[in-house]
Amino acid sequence: MDIKSKGKGLLFRSPDPRAIKYGALFREFLVDWNKGFDLRDFLRFKVEDQGTSASCVSQSISKYAEVFDKFETGEAPDLSARDMYSRIYEPGGGAYVHRGMSLWVNRGIPMEGLVPSYEGYRPPSEEFMRQRSESPSVESNAFVRRIGAYAALSNNIDEYAHAIENSKGIVFGVAGTNEGWQTVFPRPPKEGEEVWYHLLFGAGFKKIDGKKHIIALNSWGENWGDKGFCYVSEDYFSGSQIFGGQTATDIQNLPESIKMLDLVKLQNSQDQWIVSAGFRYRIPDIETKNWYRDGLKIILDEPRIVTQDEFDKFQDGGSIPSWLLDLKLKNLYNDMKDAYEQNSD
């Protein structure tokens, strides 16, 4: 396959310090690399082909949403990549992963049959993927497929594997080259090669020849790689060659074996802190604590009282983003957006 003609389209963005961090939700990452985990053992994948369009962000996230629905409801819908891309693409083509994940949270993703992502049976062009549908039926269909929140991943292959197994998937970005992505085992870019950025859906993990690998689904059709899949090794996890990892955080019925968050309270203080991996994160308000419990379904025990000496042993990670402030900002944005649209009419 000539992958020069295949679209990519992920736009690079530095980590957002305001983002919920997946690593702050768990005490440790328990991963059995020898056993491995593969979502293909649980469901059959429809492998997409984005054609020449730069729609990899919406292709990967809509695929994640399909898997998410399967585990949440028992149904495996075919969801529209075009609907998402038509709302998040940048003028020069491509999209940012956080915008796609935010759309999944705030609006949802409708069925493919309502907003087709193929031109007949042909992989789509960039122009076609930018065509937006404003049908009320599309809006209502998308609304029922929202998630509560998403979290950012650090460039740690164990964290990626943990999120794949416990959140039933991730999406993550790679810096790649046409030369390095010719086989089922892609390699990082070499000096002098033209680099592009691309988003993939993380569907599993395993050890191959003693090295850790993430099993990833691409959006270049079944004729590429291992019927559309590839195996990204631990060698790729350095610098900015892997970036932008995101995972959904409100999967129901998390396994009981997961060690959840440690909640502490300093003596003679009302402030409560979440402790994870040697860092402390202040909970800014009761609404945020309740959102972690009810929205993210994170189990929080009663706070453990600690002394000042024990408290000072934890590194200060700052405050968790306030759910209450975030809600107010979203409401303000929506009010301003509605007023602008009314004035535009």
C-alpha positions as CSV (number, residue, x, y, z in Angstrom):
1,M,0.0,0.0,0.0
2,D,1.2,3.5,-0.8
3,I,0.6,5.3,2.5
4,K,1.8,8.6,1.0
5,S,-1.8,9.0,-0.2
6,K,-3.4,8.1,3.1
7,G,-4.6,11.0,5.3
8,K,-3.1,11.7,8.7
9,G,-4.2,14.9,10.4
10,L,-3.5,15.1,14.1
11,L,-2.3,18.6,15.2
12,F,0.3,18.8,17.9
13,R,-0.5,20.5,21.2
14,S,1.5,20.7,24.4
15,P,-0.1,19.0,27.5
16,D,-2.8,21.2,29.1
17,P,-2.0,21.6,32.9
18,R,-5.7,22.0,33.5
19,A,-6.6,18.6,32.2
20,I,-7.7,15.7,34.5
21,K,-4.7,13.4,34.7
22,Y,-5.3,9.7,34.5
23,G,-2.3,9.0,36.7
24,A,-3.9,11.0,39.6
25,L,-6.9,8.7,39.6
26,F,-5.0,5.5,40.7
27,R,-2.4,4.6,43.2
28,E,-0.5,2.4,40.9
29,F,-0.8,0.7,37.5
30,L,-1.2,-3.0,37.8
31,V,-0.6,-4.5,34.3
32,D,0.0,-8.2,33.4
33,W,2.1,-7.8,30.3
34,N,2.7,-11.6,30.1
35,K,-1.0,-12.3,29.9
36,G,-1.8,-9.2,27.8
37,F,-5.2,-7.8,26.8
38,D,-6.8,-7.4,23.4
39,L,-10.2,-5.9,22.7
40,R,-10.4,-8.1,19.6
41,D,-11.1,-11.0,22.0
42,F,-14.4,-9.4,23.0
43,L,-15.8,-7.8,19.8
44,R,-15.4,-7.6,16.1
45,F,-14.0,-4.3,14.7
46,K,-15.1,-2.5,11.6
47,V,-11.8,-1.1,10.2
48,E,-12.3,2.4,8.8
49,D,-10.5,4.0,5.9
50,Q,-10.2,7.8,6.1
51,G,-9.0,8.0,2.5
52,T,-7.2,11.3,1.7
53,S,-9.0,13.2,4.4
54,A,-7.1,14.5,7.5
55,S,-9.8,13.0,9.8
56,C,-7.8,10.6,12.0
57,V,-8.9,12.3,15.2
58,S,-12.6,11.8,14.6
59,Q,-12.0,8.3,13.1
60,S,-10.2,7.1,16.3
61,I,-12.5,8.8,18.8
62,S,-15.7,7.6,17.1
63,K,-14.2,4.1,17.1
64,Y,-13.5,4.4,20.8
65,A,-17.1,5.6,21.3
66,E,-18.3,2.4,19.5
67,V,-16.3,0.2,21.8
68,F,-17.4,2.2,24.8
69,D,-21.1,1.8,23.9
70,K,-20.5,-2.0,23.5
71,F,-19.2,-2.4,27.1
72,E,-21.7,0.1,28.6
73,T,-24.9,-1.0,26.8
74,G,-24.2,-4.3,25.1
75,E,-24.8,-2.8,21.7
76,A,-22.1,-1.9,19.2
77,P,-23.3,1.1,17.1
78,D,-21.6,2.3,13.9
79,L,-20.9,6.0,14.7
80,S,-20.1,8.9,12.4
81,A,-16.5,10.1,12.1
82,R,-17.7,12.8,9.6
83,D,-20.1,14.4,12.1
84,M,-17.3,15.0,14.6
85,Y,-14.7,16.1,12.0
86,S,-17.1,18.6,10.5
87,R,-17.2,20.4,13.9
88,I,-13.6,20.3,14.9
89,Y,-11.4,20.5,11.8
90,E,-9.0,23.4,11.5
91,P,-8.9,25.6,8.3
92,G,-5.7,24.0,7.1
93,G,-7.0,20.5,7.7
94,G,-6.6,18.1,10.7
95,A,-7.8,18.5,14.2
96,Y,-6.7,18.6,17.9
97,V,-7.5,15.5,20.0
98,H,-8.8,17.5,23.0
99,R,-11.5,19.1,20.8
100,G,-12.7,15.7,19.6
101,M,-12.8,14.4,23.2
102,S,-14.6,17.5,24.4
103,L,-17.2,17.1,21.7
104,W,-17.8,13.5,22.8
105,V,-18.4,14.8,26.4
106,N,-20.5,17.8,25.5
107,R,-22.4,16.8,22.4
108,G,-22.0,13.1,21.7
109,I,-21.6,11.2,18.4
110,P,-24.5,10.2,16.1
111,M,-25.0,7.1,14.1
112,E,-23.1,6.6,10.8
113,G,-26.4,6.1,9.0
114,L,-27.5,9.7,9.8
115,V,-24.2,11.3,8.8
116,P,-22.3,8.9,6.4
117,S,-18.5,9.1,6.5
118,Y,-18.0,7.5,3.1
119,E,-18.8,8.8,-0.4
120,G,-20.9,5.9,-1.5
121,Y,-18.5,3.0,-0.8
122,R,-15.4,5.1,-1.4
123,P,-13.1,6.4,1.3
124,P,-13.8,10.1,1.8
125,S,-12.1,13.2,0.6
126,E,-11.3,16.2,2.9
127,E,-14.0,18.3,1.3
128,F,-16.6,15.6,1.9
129,M,-15.6,15.2,5.6
130,R,-16.1,18.9,6.3
131,Q,-19.8,18.8,5.2
132,R,-21.9,19.3,8.4
133,S,-25.4,18.1,9.1
134,E,-27.6,20.4,11.3
135,S,-30.6,18.1,11.4
136,P,-32.4,18.0,14.8
137,S,-32.6,14.2,14.6
138,V,-28.8,14.2,14.4
139,E,-28.5,16.3,17.4
140,S,-30.8,14.2,19.5
141,N,-29.2,11.0,18.3
142,A,-25.7,12.3,19.3
143,F,-26.9,13.5,22.7
144,V,-27.5,10.1,24.1
145,R,-24.0,9.0,23.4
146,R,-22.1,11.4,25.6
147,I,-19.5,10.5,28.3
148,G,-19.0,12.2,31.6
149,A,-15.3,13.1,31.3
150,Y,-12.0,12.2,29.8
151,A,-8.4,12.2,31.3
152,A,-5.0,12.8,29.8
153,L,-2.3,10.1,29.8
154,S,1.4,10.7,30.5
155,N,3.9,9.0,28.1
156,N,4.1,5.9,30.2
157,I,3.5,2.6,28.4
158,D,2.2,1.0,31.6
159,E,-0.3,3.8,32.1
160,Y,-1.4,3.3,28.5
161,A,-1.9,-0.4,29.1
162,H,-3.8,0.1,32.3
163,A,-6.2,2.6,30.7
164,I,-6.8,0.3,27.7
165,E,-7.8,-2.5,30.0
166,N,-9.8,-0.6,32.6
167,S,-11.3,2.1,30.4
168,K,-11.7,-0.2,27.4
169,G,-9.5,1.8,25.1
170,I,-7.5,5.0,24.6
171,V,-6.6,7.3,21.7
172,F,-3.0,8.5,21.3
173,G,-0.9,10.4,18.9
174,V,2.3,9.4,17.2
175,A,5.0,11.3,15.2
176,G,5.5,9.1,12.1
177,T,7.0,9.0,8.6
178,N,6.0,7.2,5.5
179,E,9.2,5.2,5.6
180,G,8.7,4.1,9.2
181,W,5.1,3.1,8.9
182,Q,5.3,0.5,6.1
183,T,5.0,-2.6,8.4
184,V,2.9,-3.9,11.2
185,F,5.7,-2.9,13.6
186,P,6.2,0.9,12.9
187,R,9.4,2.6,14.0
188,P,10.0,6.2,15.2
189,P,11.1,8.8,12.7
190,K,14.7,9.0,11.6
191,E,16.7,12.1,10.9
192,G,16.0,13.6,7.4
193,E,12.5,12.0,7.1
194,E,9.4,14.1,6.7
195,V,7.4,13.8,9.9
196,W,3.6,13.8,10.2
197,Y,1.3,13.4,13.3
198,H,-1.5,10.8,13.4
199,L,-4.0,9.6,16.0
200,L,-4.7,5.9,16.7
201,F,-7.1,3.9,18.8
202,G,-5.3,1.8,21.5
203,A,-7.1,-1.6,21.6
204,G,-4.7,-3.8,23.6
205,F,-1.2,-4.6,24.8
206,K,1.2,-7.6,24.9
207,K,4.8,-8.5,25.0
208,I,6.4,-9.4,21.7
209,D,10.0,-10.8,21.7
210,G,10.4,-9.5,25.3
211,K,9.3,-5.9,24.6
212,K,6.1,-4.2,25.6
213,H,3.8,-3.3,22.7
214,I,0.5,-1.3,22.4
215,I,-2.0,-2.9,20.0
216,A,-3.3,0.0,17.9
217,L,-6.1,0.3,15.3
218,N,-5.3,2.6,12.4
219,S,-7.8,4.2,10.0
220,W,-6.1,3.3,6.7
221,G,-8.3,0.3,5.9
222,E,-7.9,-3.5,6.3
223,N,-5.2,-3.8,3.7
224,W,-2.6,-2.0,5.9
225,G,-0.7,-3.7,8.7
226,D,-2.4,-6.6,10.5
227,K,-5.8,-6.2,8.9
228,G,-5.8,-2.6,10.0
229,F,-3.9,-3.0,13.3
230,C,-0.3,-2.4,14.2
231,Y,2.0,-3.0,17.2
232,V,3.7,0.1,18.7
233,S,6.7,-0.9,20.8
234,E,8.1,0.6,24.0
235,D,10.9,2.1,21.8
236,Y,8.4,4.6,20.6
237,F,7.7,6.0,24.0
238,S,10.4,8.7,24.2
239,G,10.3,12.5,23.7
240,S,7.4,13.7,21.7
241,Q,7.1,10.7,19.4
242,I,4.1,9.6,21.5
243,F,1.8,12.3,22.7
244,G,-1.8,13.4,23.3
245,G,-3.0,10.2,25.0
246,Q,-6.6,10.4,26.2
247,T,-9.0,8.0,27.8
248,A,-12.7,8.1,28.9
249,T,-13.1,8.0,32.7
250,D,-16.7,7.0,33.4
251,I,-16.8,3.3,32.4
252,Q,-19.3,1.6,34.8
253,N,-18.4,-1.3,37.1
254,L,-14.7,-0.8,37.4
255,P,-12.9,-4.0,38.6
256,E,-12.8,-4.3,42.4
257,S,-9.1,-5.2,42.1
258,I,-8.1,-1.6,41.1
259,K,-6.6,0.4,44.0
260,M,-8.4,3.7,43.9
261,L,-7.6,7.1,45.2
262,D,-6.1,7.8,48.6
263,L,-7.9,10.8,50.3
264,V,-6.1,12.6,53.1
265,K,-6.9,15.5,55.4
266,L,-4.3,17.5,57.3
267,Q,-4.7,17.8,61.0
268,N,-6.4,21.0,62.1
269,S,-7.5,21.8,58.6
270,Q,-10.7,21.4,56.5
271,D,-8.8,21.0,53.2
272,Q,-8.8,17.5,51.6
273,W,-6.2,16.2,49.2
274,I,-6.0,13.3,46.8
275,V,-2.7,11.5,47.0
276,S,-1.3,9.4,44.1
277,A,2.2,8.3,43.2
278,G,3.8,10.5,45.8
279,F,1.9,13.7,44.8
280,R,-0.8,15.6,46.6
281,Y,-3.6,17.3,44.7
282,R,-5.9,19.7,46.6
283,I,-9.7,19.3,46.1
284,P,-10.9,22.8,45.6
285,D,-14.6,22.4,46.6
286,I,-17.2,19.8,47.6
287,E,-18.8,19.9,44.2
288,T,-15.5,18.6,42.6
289,K,-15.2,15.8,45.2
290,N,-18.8,14.7,44.5
291,W,-18.1,14.9,40.8
292,Y,-15.2,12.5,41.2
293,R,-17.4,10.1,43.1
294,D,-20.6,10.4,41.0
295,G,-19.4,11.6,37.6
296,L,-16.1,9.7,37.3
297,K,-17.3,6.8,39.5
298,I,-14.1,7.0,41.4
299,I,-14.3,5.3,44.8
300,L,-13.2,7.7,47.6
301,D,-12.9,6.4,51.2
302,E,-13.3,8.7,54.2
303,P,-10.3,11.0,54.4
304,R,-7.3,9.7,56.3
305,I,-6.0,12.2,58.9
306,V,-2.2,12.8,58.4
307,T,0.3,14.8,60.4
308,Q,2.2,17.8,58.9
309,D,5.4,15.7,58.6
310,E,3.6,13.0,56.6
311,F,1.8,15.6,54.5
312,D,5.1,17.3,53.6
313,K,6.5,14.1,52.2
314,F,4.1,14.3,49.3
315,Q,5.1,16.6,46.4
316,D,2.7,19.4,45.7
317,G,0.7,18.7,42.5
318,G,-1.5,21.8,42.8
319,S,-5.3,21.7,42.8
320,I,-7.6,19.5,40.8
321,P,-9.5,21.5,38.2
322,S,-12.7,22.8,39.8
323,W,-15.7,21.0,38.4
324,L,-17.9,23.9,39.6
325,L,-15.8,26.6,37.9
326,D,-15.6,24.5,34.7
327,L,-19.5,24.2,34.7
328,K,-19.9,27.9,35.1
329,L,-17.5,28.6,32.3
330,K,-19.3,26.2,30.0
331,N,-22.6,27.8,30.8
332,L,-21.2,31.2,30.1
333,Y,-19.7,30.0,26.8
334,N,-23.1,28.5,25.8
335,D,-25.0,31.7,26.7
336,M,-22.6,33.8,24.7
337,K,-22.7,31.4,21.8
338,D,-26.5,31.4,21.8
339,A,-26.6,35.2,21.9
340,Y,-24.1,35.5,19.1
341,E,-26.1,33.1,16.9
342,Q,-29.3,35.0,17.6
343,N,-27.7,38.3,16.7
344,S,-26.3,36.7,13.6
345,D,-29.8,35.8,12.4
